[in-house]
């Protein structure tokens, strides 16, 4: 059904029966926040007390996965409830704002809707009564944000604090008598991980344990992994590492220096200069990366605490669904890497913590398999609104209430398209079940098979190994079934757009 027709039918069918006790929905999403950097998920590297409140007072979902692990496609999937090949956003291309979205449906169904923070979809937000967004990735310091009527620069401010203030302002000014839907999207902890001074100091001398797979040699894996350019040891730049440039360096020469990947670094230790190379340099780079990454997360955690406290003071906590998630996972030195894109667990897995005292028991966990295309149907069912038939996800409400349906999914389909693209990550698609994963790098015709029960860190590729013929055949059949069922029938050959789909407000509006 076309968007306009569906919205008219929705308004006509729901207007007489809108219930006063429909829940508010606060959707909090960070950018590149790995689940294993949240203490509720057992983090070894940090503690997130405010985000953990959602798990303690609500539910933690342990098997939530992204269908295409990069920022823009994931955001489009969350808004539409559709996979990339259906919603038209497989890479960093512009989202067609005339498409049906969960925001439009909730707005038509009587919700006051808002969008604050990182949008990164190239077109103006639609279906929101209020919006204030960062251009593209936005800046950590002195950020500029755009509204429908102009822009504002927040001089002397840190982006996480600004977005938190705006979220609280939305809650304070919301119209009485209407439930609200707020998408509050943080920039942090996106590269290049710039913390404010207070949080930087918390981590500057802290030693962060390396993950068990940090020194992965990629033995048995495909060329795709060996050829990637997102390795901590080899691919981090002077800018990533916050190195101070040589005195007097300006203009193009400074830009060039900042983008260089240093093969040696001299630091001061015990009052004397020490030059690091090889393994020692890789360890130092990991510490610099993680100290900054975790410091930006700590500022987000503080902001979440401020907003949860506001909900308590305003008497809104009981009937507000609060969700904390990320647009995808992230490598925290796992397999020696620092980005995402690959279908490996650290990149594929999304955190998903949800609290709703009026509707969900506290302290629950579930291993039911959920996807980012499920978020929109969940919001709609919680709001008492119909789910359009062209949404490919499925409402998570039964799962959240501890009543996982007998026919709930036991496998999921993933596809990454951006090839050639950033970090030289090869295009691939695959299937993940509760016990195994099969990945196909179709341009190379190379495969990887992992036994997730016996090899949860995905270190041993079993594809083509004797004794695994049956499971390989079964997974290939399931991959083909999912691909067909979801309507993904081609290789999606396309010319990729340049990096950074969002730009100045005039570009956002197509001028």
N, C-alpha and C positions, 0 to 999 in steps of 0.2 A: 504494500500500500504506500502511496506517495506521502511524503512528510506532511504537507498541508492537510490532506484529507484525513490522515490518521490523527493529527492534532485536533481537528474539528470534531471528529468522532469521539475522541478522548474527552474533550471538554463537555460535550453533550451528555456523554454517558456517566461521567463522574460528578459533575457539578451538583446535582441534587443530593448526593450521598456522601459528600466529603465529611469525614469525621474530625471532630475537634481534637481528638487524642492521637492523630497521626504523628509518627516520630519525626523529629528534626534529624537531619543527616549532616554530619561534619566529616568530610573526607580529607584526611591529612596525607599528603604524599611528598616525600623527599625525593631527591634525584640521585640515583646510584647508591642508595643506602643498603648495603648487604645485610641480610638477615643475621649473619654471624658477627655483626657488629652491634647487636642488641642483646643485652644481658638476659632478657626473657627467653632468648633462643640459645643461651649457653655461651655467650661470647667469652673468649679468652683474652680479649684485648681492651675492653672498656665496660663501663657500667652506665646504664641508661634508666635511672629510677623513674622518670616521669612517663616514658613510653611503656615501661614495665607495668605501670599502674593499669593500663588497658588490658594486659594479660591477666593480672591478678584480679581485676574487677570484672573481667569479661572472658573472652576466649582467644586462644592462640591457635592459628591454623598453621600446620607444619608442612603442608604440601601444596603451596600456592605457586603457580608457575606463569611466567610471561610467554606469550606466543611468538614474540619477535623482539629480541633483547637489545633495543636501542630506544632512545627517548621519544622521538616523534611518533613512530609506529605504536608504541605502547600506549601513549596518551590517546591516540585515535581509537585504539581498541577499547580502552576504558570508556570513552565517551559514547561509542556506537554499539558496543557489545558484539563487534564483528572482527573477524580476522583481517589481516592486512590486504589480502587479495580481494576482499569484498569492500572494505571501507576506502580503498584507493590510496593508502599511505603505507607502502612497503619500505620506504627509506626516509629521506629527509624532505619529501615533497610536501607541498602546500595542502592542507586539509580543506576540503570543500565545505564551507560553513553553511551551505544550504542543506546539507545532509541532516537526517534525523539523529538527534542525540538524546541522551538521558536528561540533560539539562532542559532541553526544549519540552520534553514530555512532563517533567516534574513542574516546570513553570506553567504549562497548560493545565496541569492537574491541581493548581492552587498553591504551589510552593513559591516562596520568595527565594530567588536563586542568586548565588554570588560566585565569582571566580577571582582569586587573589594569588599572585605569584607567577611562577614559571608556566607559561602557556606553550610556547615552542611549536606552534602548528601553522604559522605563516599567515593565517587569516584572523580577522577579529573574532573574539568569542561571540557566540550566538546562543540565545536561550538563557541569558543571564540578566537579571534586573540590575546588577551592579558588577563591574569588573575593573580590576586594576592589575596590569600584567607587566612583567619584565620583557624588554625587547630581546628576542633570541635567548641566549644563555643569561643575559643580564650580568651585572657587576656585583661583586661582594661588598665593595665599599662605595659610598656615595651613589647609590643606585638610582637610575631613572626608571619610572614606571609610567605606563600609558593607560589612559581611560578612553572612553568613547569620545570625549571632547577635547583631549589634549594630553599633556605629559607633565610630570612633576619630578624634580630632582631632589633627593633626600640627602643634602649635603651633611657631611660629618656623621653619617649613620651607617650602621652595618645591616646588610640586607635581611638577615634572619630576624633581627629586632624590628625592622620596618614591617616585614610581612606579618609578624606576630601582632604588632600594634594594629595593623589594618584588619586582621581577623577579629580581634576583640572589638574594634570599632564597628565592624559589620554586625556582630552579635548585639551590641548595645543599641544600634540604630534600626534594627529589623522592625518591620511593621507588626503591631500587635494583632493577634488573632490568626496569623498565618504560620504554618510550619516553614522552616528554612532548610535549604540545601546549599552548603558552602563547600566549594573545592578550594582548599588551602594548600598551595603547591610551593614547596621550598626549592630554592636553588641548590643549597647545600645537600649533600657533600660532593657536588660535581667538581671535576677537574677545573682549575688547578688548586683546589683545596686551600682557600685563603681564610684562616680563622681570624677572629678579632683578637685583640691583644690579651684580654683576660683569659680566654680559653686557650690561646697559644701557650701562655705561661704554664697552664695546668699540665701540658703534655711535653714541654720542651726538653725536660730531662728524664722523661719516662722511657723505660725500655719496653718495647713491644715484642712479645714472643713471635717468632717466625712460624708460619704454618708448616705442617708436616711435609707438604709437597713443594715447598719453596725452591728446592734444588732439583725439581723434576727434570730429567734428561729427555723426556718425551719418547723414550724407547717404546717400541711397538705401535706408537700412534702414527697418524697420517702426516703427509707433508703439510697439510693445512696448519697444524699446531706448530710444527717446526719453523714454518715461514712467517708466523705472526710477528707483528712489530708492536706488541704491548707488554714487553718484558721489563720488569723492574731493573734488572741488571744492565740492560743494553739500550733501552728506548726512552728513559726519562730524560727530560731536558733540563738545562740550567734554570729555566723558568719554573718547571715543576718542583725543583729542589730548592727554590728560593735562594739561589746563590747570588751574591752581590757582584754586579758586573765591574769590570775594570774601570778605573777612574777615567773620565773624559769620553767614554764611549756613548755615542748618540746616534739617532737616525737609523738608517738601514743596517749599519754595523752593529748597533745595539740589538735590533730585532734578530739579526743573524746569530749573535752570540747567545741570546736567550733561547733560541730554538735548537742549539747544538746539544748533542748527547755526550757528556764528558766521559772520557775513558780513564781519567784520573782526577782526583780532587785533593787539595791540600787543606787540612783543617788544623786547628790548634788543640793539642791534648797535653795536659799537665804543663802548660806554659810553653810548649815547644811545637813547631810545625811538624805535621805528620802527613805524608802523601799516601793516599789510598788508591789501590788498584785491585783489579780482579775480584776475588771473593770478599775481601775486606770492604771494597767500594760498594759491592752489591748489598752487603749487609747495612752499610751506612745509608744508602739510597732508600732501602726499605724503611729504616727508622724515620728518615725525614718525611717520606710519603705518609706513613701511618700516623705520625705525630700530628701532622696537619689535617689529614682526613678525619681522624677521631676528634680533634678539637672542633672542627666545623659541626660534627654530629652533636657534640655536647651543647653547642648553642641551640641547635634544634630541640634537643631534649628539654632544655630550660624553657624554650618557647611553648612547647607542648604542655609543660607544667603550668605555665601562666594561663593558658586557655582553659585547661581542665579546672583550675581554681576558679576562673570566671564562671564557667558553667555551674559549678557548685554554688557560688554566691548568688547567681541569678535564678537559682531554682530550676535549672534546665537539664541537669545531669540525668535525672531518672529516665526521661523520654527522649534523649538524644542519642542516636547511633553515632559513635565516634570510631572511626577507622584510622589506623596508621599503617601506611604501606610505602613502597618505593616503586618507581616506574620499572625497575628490573633489579636484578642482583648485581654483584660487582666482585671482581677478584681482589682480594686483600693479600697479594703475594702468593695466592694459591696457584700452583703450577708455574710459579715465577712471574705471574702477570698482575696487571693493575687496572684493566678495563672490564669489558663485558662481551657481548656479541655471540660468543660460542655457546653451544647448547650444554656445556658442562654445568654441573650442579650449582656452583657458586654464582654463575651468571644467570642461570635459568630460574632460580628460586627467588621468590619475592617474600618479604616479611608481610604478615597480615594479622594485625591484632585488632579486635573489635570489642567494644563495650556498649551495652544497651541494657541498663538495669531493669527496665520495664519488660524486656523481651528475651534476655539471654541470662542464663545462670552464670555466676562468677566462678572463675578458676578452671574452666574447661579447656580441653585441647582436642584436636582432631587431626587425623592423617588422611581424611578424605581429600581427593585431588581436586583442586580448584584452579581456575585460570583467570587472567585479567579480563577476558570477555564476559565473565560471570558477574562483574561488579555492577554493571548497569541493570541487568535483570533483578539483581538483589535489591537495589535501591527502589526500583519500581514496585516490586512485590511488597516491600516494607511500607511503601506509601499507599498501598491499596490500589495501585494502578495497573492496567493491563500491560503485558510485555509484548511488543510488536513481534510478529512471526519471523521477521528478517533478522532479529538478533540471534546470534549463534551461541551465546552463552546460556547459562542456566542459573536460576536464582539459588543463592546459598542459604536462604533462610531455614530450610529444613535441617541443613548441616549445623547451622549455628544454634539451633534449638535441640541438638542432640538426636535428631531423627533422620539420619542419612538414608535416603531412599535405596531400596534394594537394587535398583537399576542405575545407581550412580556410576559415573565414568571410572574406569580403571586404566585408561591410557589417554595420552594427550599428544597433539600434533604441534610441531614447532617448525618455523621457517625463518631464516635470515637471508636477506637479499643483497645487502650492500657490498657488492664485489664488482670491480675493484673499489675499495673504500678505505676508511680509516683503519690504521693498524694492520693493513694487509690481511684482514680476516676473511677467509674464503666463504662464499655463499654455501649454505647447507640447509637441509631439512631433516627431520627425524621424528621418532616416536619414543615416548617414555612411558613405561608401564610402572606398576608398583614395585617391580623387581629388576627390570632391565631397561637398557637404552640402546637404540640403534640410530646412528647418524650417517647421512649420505652427503658427501661433498660432490654434488652432481657434476660440476664442471671438470673435476678431476676423476670422476668415477671411482672414488675411494670411500671406504666405509670404516666405521668404528662400532664395536659392540661391547657393552659393559654390563657386567653382573653387579647391580647396585647393592645386593645383599652381601656378597662376599668381597666386593671391591668398591666400597662407597666413595672412595677418593678418585675413582676412574683412572687408575694407573696402568691397567692391563687391557689392551685391545684384544678381544677374543675373536674378532671377525676372521673367518678363514681357518681358525684353529680346529683341529680334530675334536669331535665330541660336541660341537656347538651347531651342527647343521640344522637340527630340528628347531632350536630356539631362534636361529637366524631366519629360517623360512617362516616361522610363525610371526616374527616381528615384521618381516617384509610384507606379509599379507595384511597385518594390522595397519601398517603404514599406508599401504595402498587403499585400504578400506576408509581410513580417516581422510585421506586426501580426496577421495571421491565424494564422501559424505559431506565434506565441507566445501566442495565445489572448486578445489584448487587443481585445475586441469592442465596448466601449462608451466613452462619454466620461468614465466614472468620476466622475459628479456626486456630491458628498458634502459634508456639513457639516464644516468643518475644526475640529480641536480647538484649544484655546488654546496659546500658545507654551510650550515647556518641558515635555515629557512626564514627566520624572522629578521627583520631589520628595523629601520626607523618607522615611526607611525605612518608616514606617507606610504612606505612600501607595504606595511601591513594592510593598508586599505587599497592597495593595487594602483596607487597613483604614480 
